[in-house]
Amino acid sequence: MYLERNNFVVGAYHNSIRNTSVYGGYTWTWPLPANPIANAVSFTGGLVTGYRHKGYNSDIAVLGAASIRHDLDNRQALRLSILPLHKRSSATYVLHLSYEVKLKN
C-alpha cells in the first residue's frame, strides 16, 4: 500500500526477508511517446525500514526502484516495478505489479 502526492511517496509492504517495511521517498516520472504498452517510466528513491539483521545493524536502508506505468483510464493504472534485493533475501530479483487508483483528480 502506498500514497503519492506531489511526487512524494510513503508506503508499507512485507519485504523479501519476511519483515514489515515502511518507506518514504520521491518519484521522478518521464512520459513516453504514445504507444500501447507503457505511458511513463519512473524512478523512486528514498529510505526504508525493516531490513535490520545480524549482518546489517541499521534500522534504515536506501530504497531505489524503477518502474513502467500503463494507464487504464484517467484514474486507474498498472505499474510494474523492479527492485534491488537485500543480500539476505533468497529471491533472484523482485518484480512488483501494482494497481493504482487516483482518489482525486
C-alpha positions as CSV (number, residue, x, y, z in Angstrom):
1,M,0.0,0.0,0.0
2,Y,1.4,3.4,-0.8
3,L,0.2,7.0,-1.2
4,E,1.7,9.6,-3.5
5,R,1.2,13.3,-3.6
6,N,3.3,15.9,-5.5
7,N,5.8,13.1,-6.3
8,F,6.4,12.4,-2.6
9,V,5.6,8.8,-1.7
10,V,5.0,6.9,1.6
11,G,4.1,3.2,1.9
12,A,4.5,-0.1,3.6
13,Y,5.0,-3.7,2.4
14,H,6.0,-7.2,3.6
15,N,9.6,-7.5,2.4
16,S,11.7,-10.3,1.0
17,I,13.2,-11.2,4.4
18,R,9.8,-11.5,5.9
19,N,9.7,-8.2,7.8
20,T,7.3,-5.3,7.5
21,S,8.9,-2.3,5.7
22,V,7.8,1.3,5.9
23,Y,9.3,3.8,3.4
24,G,9.3,7.4,2.2
25,G,10.8,8.9,-0.9
26,Y,10.4,10.9,-4.0
27,T,9.4,9.7,-7.5
28,W,10.7,11.1,-10.8
29,T,8.5,10.4,-13.8
30,W,9.1,10.7,-17.5
31,P,6.2,10.4,-20.0
32,L,6.8,8.2,-23.0
33,P,5.7,8.8,-26.6
34,A,2.2,7.4,-27.4
35,N,2.3,3.6,-27.6
36,P,0.0,0.7,-26.4
37,I,2.5,-0.7,-23.8
38,A,3.6,2.0,-21.4
39,N,2.7,5.6,-20.7
40,A,5.6,6.6,-18.4
41,V,8.8,5.3,-16.7
42,S,9.6,6.3,-13.2
43,F,12.4,6.1,-10.6
44,T,11.7,6.2,-6.9
45,G,14.4,6.9,-4.4
46,G,14.1,7.2,-0.6
47,L,14.6,5.5,2.7
48,V,13.1,2.2,4.0
49,T,13.0,0.3,7.3
50,G,12.7,-3.4,8.0
51,Y,16.0,-4.9,6.8
52,R,17.9,-5.0,10.1
53,H,19.5,-8.3,10.8
54,K,22.7,-9.8,12.3
55,G,24.9,-8.6,9.3
56,Y,23.2,-5.2,8.8
57,N,22.9,-3.2,12.0
58,S,20.8,-0.3,10.9
59,D,17.1,0.4,11.0
60,I,17.2,2.4,7.8
61,A,18.4,1.5,4.3
62,V,18.4,3.2,0.9
63,L,15.5,2.5,-1.4
64,G,15.6,2.6,-5.2
65,A,13.0,1.2,-7.6
66,A,12.5,1.6,-11.4
67,S,9.0,1.2,-12.9
68,I,6.9,1.5,-16.0
69,R,3.2,2.6,-15.9
70,H,0.3,1.6,-18.2
71,D,-2.7,3.9,-17.8
72,L,-6.1,2.1,-17.9
73,D,-8.0,5.4,-17.9
74,N,-7.6,8.8,-16.3
75,R,-8.0,7.3,-12.7
76,Q,-6.5,3.8,-12.9
77,A,-3.1,2.4,-13.9
78,L,-1.0,-0.7,-13.7
79,R,2.7,-0.3,-12.7
80,L,5.5,-2.9,-13.0
81,S,8.4,-2.2,-10.7
82,I,11.8,-3.8,-10.3
83,L,13.6,-3.5,-7.0
84,P,17.1,-4.4,-5.9
85,L,17.5,-7.3,-3.5
86,H,18.7,-7.3,0.0
87,K,21.7,-9.6,0.3
88,R,19.8,-11.8,2.9
89,S,16.9,-12.5,0.5
90,S,16.7,-15.9,-1.2
91,A,15.0,-14.3,-4.2
92,T,16.8,-13.8,-7.6
93,Y,15.1,-10.4,-8.1
94,V,11.9,-8.6,-7.1
95,L,9.2,-7.7,-9.6
96,H,6.2,-5.9,-8.2
97,L,2.9,-5.3,-10.0
98,S,0.7,-2.5,-8.6
99,Y,-2.8,-1.5,-9.4
100,E,-3.1,2.3,-8.8
101,V,-6.3,4.3,-8.3
102,K,-6.3,8.1,-8.1
103,L,-8.5,9.1,-5.2
104,K,-8.9,12.6,-6.6
105,N,-8.1,14.3,-9.9
